[in-house]
């Protein structure tokens, strides 16, 4: 996220990764992600850029997400079956 993108999301500073699209029936949809969510943290670690997020995702060790949605922080958890 860039500084000019902060105001529409109601964040105090530029941080995180914006979810652009969620495929119906996919894992993100099943977990409750919505387009426009901002992923702030993965496994309690702040995500500052896409490269770091991809590194977490490829490790297969993601258990939880802290997401910013419409002015509030939410916790989303990967189902234990994965």
Residue frames as a rotation matrix with the C-alpha (Angstrom) as fourth column:
UNK 1
0.585 0.811 0.000 0.00
0.811 -0.585 0.000 0.00
0.000 0.000 -1.000 0.00
UNK 2
-0.456 -0.708 0.540 1.24
0.704 -0.658 -0.268 3.50
0.544 0.258 0.798 -0.83
UNK 3
-0.844 0.059 -0.534 0.74
0.379 -0.639 -0.669 6.70
-0.380 -0.767 0.517 1.19
UNK 4
-0.797 0.552 -0.246 -1.82
-0.601 -0.684 0.413 8.01
0.059 0.477 0.877 -1.33
UNK 5
-0.381 0.656 -0.652 -3.92
-0.052 0.689 0.723 4.87
0.923 0.310 -0.228 -0.77
UNK 6
-0.912 -0.116 -0.393 -4.25
0.355 0.255 -0.899 5.30
0.205 -0.960 -0.192 3.01
UNK 7
-0.815 0.577 0.054 -7.23
-0.546 -0.733 -0.407 7.71
-0.195 -0.361 0.912 3.27
UNK 8
-0.120 0.860 -0.496 -9.85
-0.793 0.218 0.569 5.53
0.598 0.461 0.656 1.51
UNK 9
-0.061 0.034 -0.998 -9.04
0.233 0.972 0.019 2.64
0.971 -0.231 -0.068 3.84
UNK 10
0.771 0.419 0.479 -9.04
-0.286 -0.444 0.849 4.68
0.569 -0.792 -0.223 7.05
UNK 11
0.539 -0.674 -0.505 -5.53
0.808 0.583 0.084 3.65
0.237 -0.454 0.859 8.04
UNK 12
0.835 -0.277 -0.475 -3.12
0.081 -0.792 0.605 5.92
-0.544 -0.544 -0.639 9.93
UNK 13
-0.064 -0.900 -0.432 -0.17
-0.711 -0.263 0.652 4.94
-0.700 0.349 -0.623 7.74
UNK 14
0.417 0.133 -0.899 0.59
-0.844 0.423 -0.329 2.99
0.336 0.896 0.289 4.59
UNK 15
-0.614 -0.583 0.532 0.97
-0.711 0.701 -0.052 -0.67
-0.343 -0.410 -0.845 5.51
UNK 16
-0.100 0.575 0.812 -0.25
-0.114 0.804 -0.584 -4.05
-0.988 -0.151 -0.015 4.40
UNK 17
-0.990 -0.137 0.025 -1.47
-0.011 0.262 0.965 -5.60
-0.139 0.955 -0.261 1.19
UNK 18
-0.286 0.937 -0.201 -4.87
-0.817 -0.348 -0.460 -4.89
-0.501 0.032 0.865 -0.37
UNK 19
-0.546 0.272 0.792 -7.00
0.391 0.919 -0.046 -7.87
-0.741 0.285 -0.608 -1.39
UNK 20
-0.796 0.177 -0.579 -8.12
-0.540 -0.641 0.546 -6.99
-0.274 0.747 0.605 -4.91
UNK 21
-0.009 0.772 -0.635 -10.27
-0.829 0.349 0.437 -10.01
0.559 0.531 0.637 -5.73
UNK 22
-0.536 -0.058 0.842 -11.62
-0.614 0.711 -0.342 -13.08
-0.579 -0.700 -0.417 -3.94
UNK 23
-0.696 0.250 -0.673 -12.57
-0.480 0.535 0.695 -16.17
0.534 0.807 -0.252 -5.95
UNK 24
0.193 0.870 0.453 -15.96
-0.978 0.134 0.158 -17.52
0.076 -0.474 0.877 -4.92
UNK 25
0.960 0.237 -0.150 -15.53
-0.217 0.966 0.141 -20.95
0.179 -0.103 0.979 -3.34
UNK 26
0.199 -0.965 -0.170 -11.76
0.078 0.189 -0.979 -20.51
0.977 0.182 0.113 -2.92
UNK 27
-0.158 -0.366 -0.917 -9.80
0.900 0.329 -0.287 -20.61
0.407 -0.871 0.277 0.32
UNK 28
-0.969 -0.227 0.098 -9.85
0.179 -0.917 -0.357 -16.83
0.171 -0.328 0.929 0.78
UNK 29
-0.310 0.938 0.154 -13.63
-0.525 -0.304 0.795 -16.82
0.792 0.165 0.587 0.30
UNK 30
0.293 0.400 -0.869 -14.04
0.381 0.785 0.489 -19.71
0.877 -0.474 0.077 2.74
UNK 31
-0.458 -0.574 -0.679 -11.95
0.856 -0.081 -0.510 -17.84
0.237 -0.815 0.528 5.32
UNK 32
0.422 0.748 -0.513 -14.08
0.834 -0.542 -0.104 -14.72
-0.356 -0.383 -0.852 5.00
UNK 33
-0.648 -0.675 -0.354 -11.81
0.426 -0.706 0.566 -12.41
-0.632 0.217 0.744 3.02
UNK 34
0.617 0.779 0.110 -13.49
0.580 -0.356 -0.733 -9.68
-0.532 0.516 -0.671 1.00
UNK 35
0.003 -0.548 0.836 -12.17
0.869 -0.412 -0.274 -7.57
0.495 0.728 0.475 -1.86
UNK 36
0.387 0.067 0.920 -10.87
-0.108 -0.987 0.118 -4.36
0.916 -0.145 -0.374 -0.31
UNK 37
0.970 -0.149 -0.191 -9.57
0.224 0.253 0.941 -6.00
-0.092 -0.956 0.279 2.86
UNK 38
0.407 -0.904 0.128 -6.05
-0.651 -0.386 -0.654 -4.95
0.641 0.183 -0.746 3.83
UNK 39
0.744 -0.269 -0.612 -3.85
0.495 0.837 0.232 -7.76
0.450 -0.475 0.756 5.16
UNK 40
0.709 -0.440 0.551 -1.81
-0.594 -0.794 0.130 -6.14
0.380 -0.420 -0.824 7.96
UNK 41
-0.199 -0.759 0.619 -0.22
-0.942 0.322 0.091 -9.16
-0.268 -0.566 -0.780 9.63
UNK 42
0.510 0.227 -0.830 0.42
-0.425 0.905 -0.013 -12.83
0.748 0.359 0.558 8.98
UNK 43
0.403 -0.301 -0.864 1.15
0.663 0.747 0.049 -15.04
0.631 -0.593 0.501 11.99
UNK 44
0.813 0.060 -0.579 1.46
0.508 -0.559 0.656 -11.88
-0.284 -0.827 -0.485 14.13
UNK 45
-0.358 -0.925 -0.128 4.18
0.642 -0.344 0.685 -10.41
-0.677 0.163 0.717 11.87
UNK 46
0.310 0.455 -0.834 3.57
-0.204 -0.825 -0.526 -7.15
-0.928 0.334 -0.163 10.04
UNK 47
0.092 -0.198 0.976 3.46
0.893 0.450 0.007 -7.48
-0.440 0.871 0.219 6.27
UNK 48
0.002 -0.191 -0.982 5.04
-0.001 -0.982 0.191 -4.54
-1.000 0.000 -0.002 4.54
UNK 49
-0.271 -0.134 -0.953 5.29
-0.900 -0.315 0.300 -5.73
-0.340 0.940 -0.036 0.97
UNK 50
0.684 0.620 -0.384 4.14
-0.728 0.613 -0.306 -8.38
0.046 0.489 0.871 -1.46
UNK 51
0.002 -0.764 -0.645 7.49
-0.497 0.560 -0.664 -10.20
0.868 0.322 -0.378 -1.51
UNK 52
-0.820 -0.281 0.499 7.32
-0.565 0.260 -0.783 -10.88
0.091 -0.924 -0.372 2.23
UNK 53
0.089 0.941 0.327 3.71
-0.849 0.243 -0.468 -12.01
-0.520 -0.236 0.821 1.91
UNK 54
0.598 0.073 -0.798 4.61
-0.651 0.625 -0.431 -14.42
0.467 0.778 0.421 -0.92
UNK 55
-0.497 -0.849 -0.177 7.46
-0.500 0.448 -0.741 -15.78
0.709 -0.280 -0.647 1.20
UNK 56
-0.601 0.377 0.705 5.00
-0.677 0.228 -0.700 -16.52
-0.424 -0.898 0.118 4.04
UNK 57
0.440 0.881 -0.174 2.47
-0.831 0.326 -0.451 -18.05
-0.341 0.343 0.875 1.66
UNK 58
0.341 -0.379 -0.860 5.00
-0.615 0.602 -0.509 -20.34
0.711 0.703 -0.027 0.00
UNK 59
-0.698 -0.645 0.312 6.24
-0.639 0.363 -0.678 -21.59
0.324 -0.672 -0.665 3.36
UNK 60
-0.166 0.747 -0.644 2.82
0.059 0.659 0.750 -23.11
0.984 0.087 -0.153 4.05
UNK 61
-0.658 -0.216 -0.722 3.10
0.686 0.224 -0.692 -21.96
0.311 -0.951 0.001 7.65
UNK 62
-0.745 0.423 0.517 0.34
-0.403 -0.902 0.157 -19.34
0.532 -0.091 0.842 7.61
UNK 63
-0.706 0.501 -0.501 -2.11
0.692 0.637 -0.338 -19.85
0.150 -0.586 -0.796 10.47
UNK 64
0.257 0.833 -0.491 -3.78
0.856 -0.431 -0.283 -16.46
-0.448 -0.347 -0.824 10.94
UNK 65
-0.431 -0.259 0.864 -4.25
0.701 -0.700 0.140 -13.05
0.569 0.666 0.483 9.39
UNK 66
-0.226 0.398 -0.889 -4.95
0.576 -0.681 -0.452 -9.65
-0.786 -0.614 -0.076 10.90
UNK 67
-0.448 0.222 0.866 -7.10
0.849 -0.198 0.490 -7.76
0.280 0.955 -0.100 8.41
UNK 68
-0.766 0.252 -0.591 -8.30
0.036 -0.902 -0.430 -4.15
-0.642 -0.351 0.682 8.24
UNK 69
-0.605 0.654 0.454 -11.87
0.723 0.212 0.658 -3.85
0.334 0.726 -0.601 6.96
UNK 70
0.129 0.757 0.640 -13.97
0.391 -0.632 0.669 -0.69
0.911 0.165 -0.378 6.92
UNK 71
0.137 -0.148 0.979 -12.25
-0.563 -0.825 -0.046 0.93
0.815 -0.545 -0.196 9.87
UNK 72
0.587 0.043 0.808 -11.74
-0.776 0.314 0.547 -2.07
-0.230 -0.948 0.218 12.10
UNK 73
-0.498 -0.824 -0.272 -9.23
-0.845 0.531 -0.065 -4.88
0.198 0.197 -0.960 12.59
UNK 74
0.708 0.699 0.102 -10.38
-0.706 0.704 0.077 -8.48
-0.018 -0.126 0.992 12.24
UNK 75
-0.428 -0.788 0.442 -8.69
-0.708 0.597 0.378 -11.83
-0.562 -0.151 -0.813 12.78
UNK 76
0.654 0.542 -0.528 -9.09
-0.750 0.555 -0.360 -14.52
0.098 0.632 0.769 10.11
UNK 77
-0.078 -0.655 0.752 -7.76
-0.683 0.584 0.438 -18.03
-0.726 -0.479 -0.493 10.66
UNK 78
-0.415 -0.139 -0.899 -6.74
-0.802 0.524 0.288 -20.72
0.431 0.841 -0.329 8.18
UNK 79
0.681 0.724 0.107 -8.93
-0.698 0.599 0.392 -23.80
0.220 -0.342 0.914 8.76
UNK 80
0.075 -0.672 0.736 -7.13
-0.754 0.444 0.483 -26.60
-0.652 -0.592 -0.474 10.64
UNK 81
0.686 0.266 0.678 -7.98
0.129 0.872 -0.473 -29.02
-0.716 0.412 0.563 7.83
UNK 82
0.930 -0.368 -0.020 -5.30
-0.110 -0.224 -0.968 -27.40
0.351 0.903 -0.249 5.63
